[in-house]
Amino acid sequence: MKRFTKQLGQGMTEYIIIVALIAIAAIAAYGFFGDTLRSQVGGMASELSGAKGTASITAAKTAAKGAVGEKTAAGLSNYANKATYK
């Protein structure tokens, strides 16, 4: 009976590690695309309420262009050079 309990604990530990890795990836993706995502959702909410969401959509486009710029500025080759980041 003890052997079964040890295997259950091992399975739970593996599950927790996988969930933690997924959470870290989600936080990183949100940090990278957060401004774009907020602006897109704000634009959709404005459009659904009947108002114009043009300002939010424009802000989302600007944030997306900034994200592309960050992608090219940040890499392993210039990791120590913090001046390239926002």
C-alpha positions as CSV (number, residue, x, y, z in Angstrom):
1,M,0.0,0.0,0.0
2,K,2.9,2.4,0.7
3,R,4.2,1.9,-2.9
4,F,0.9,3.2,-4.3
5,T,1.1,6.3,-2.1
6,K,4.6,7.2,-3.3
7,Q,3.5,6.9,-6.9
8,L,0.5,9.2,-6.3
9,G,2.9,11.8,-4.8
10,Q,5.2,11.6,-7.7
11,G,2.4,12.1,-10.2
12,M,1.1,15.1,-8.2
13,T,4.6,16.6,-8.2
14,E,5.0,16.2,-11.9
15,Y,1.6,17.8,-12.4
16,I,2.5,20.8,-10.3
17,I,5.8,21.3,-12.2
18,I,3.9,21.2,-15.5
19,V,1.3,23.7,-14.3
20,A,4.0,26.0,-12.9
21,L,5.9,26.0,-16.3
22,I,2.6,26.8,-18.1
23,A,1.9,29.6,-15.7
24,I,5.4,31.1,-16.2
25,A,4.9,30.9,-20.0
26,A,1.6,32.6,-19.7
27,I,3.0,35.4,-17.5
28,A,5.8,35.9,-20.0
29,A,3.4,36.1,-23.0
30,Y,1.1,38.5,-21.1
31,G,4.1,40.7,-20.3
32,F,5.2,40.7,-23.9
33,F,1.7,41.3,-25.4
34,G,-0.1,42.9,-22.5
35,D,-0.5,46.4,-23.9
36,T,-1.7,45.0,-27.2
37,L,-4.1,42.7,-25.5
38,R,-5.6,45.4,-23.2
39,S,-6.1,47.8,-26.1
40,Q,-7.7,45.1,-28.3
41,V,-10.1,44.1,-25.5
42,G,-10.9,47.8,-24.8
43,G,-11.6,48.4,-28.5
44,M,-13.9,45.4,-28.7
45,A,-15.7,46.5,-25.5
46,S,-16.2,50.0,-26.9
47,E,-17.6,48.7,-30.2
48,L,-19.9,46.3,-28.4
49,S,-21.3,49.1,-26.3
50,G,-22.1,51.2,-29.4
51,A,-19.2,53.7,-29.1
52,K,-16.3,54.0,-31.5
53,G,-13.3,51.9,-30.5
54,T,-10.9,53.6,-33.0
55,A,-8.6,55.1,-30.3
56,S,-8.2,51.7,-28.6
57,I,-7.6,49.9,-31.9
58,T,-5.0,52.5,-32.8
59,A,-3.3,52.1,-29.4
60,A,-3.3,48.3,-30.0
61,K,-1.5,48.8,-33.3
62,T,1.0,51.0,-31.7
63,A,1.7,48.6,-28.9
64,A,2.0,45.7,-31.4
65,K,4.7,47.7,-33.3
66,G,6.5,48.3,-30.0
67,A,6.4,44.5,-29.3
68,V,8.0,43.8,-32.6
69,G,10.7,46.3,-31.8
70,E,11.3,44.7,-28.5
71,K,11.7,41.3,-30.1
72,T,14.5,42.6,-32.3
73,A,16.1,44.5,-29.5
74,A,16.1,41.8,-26.9
75,G,18.1,38.6,-27.4
76,L,20.8,36.5,-25.8
77,S,23.5,38.3,-27.7
78,N,22.6,41.6,-25.9
79,Y,21.2,40.3,-22.6
80,A,23.6,42.2,-20.5
81,N,23.0,45.5,-22.3
82,K,19.9,46.8,-20.4
83,A,19.9,50.1,-22.3
84,T,18.0,48.5,-25.2
85,Y,14.9,47.7,-23.1
86,K,12.1,50.0,-22.2
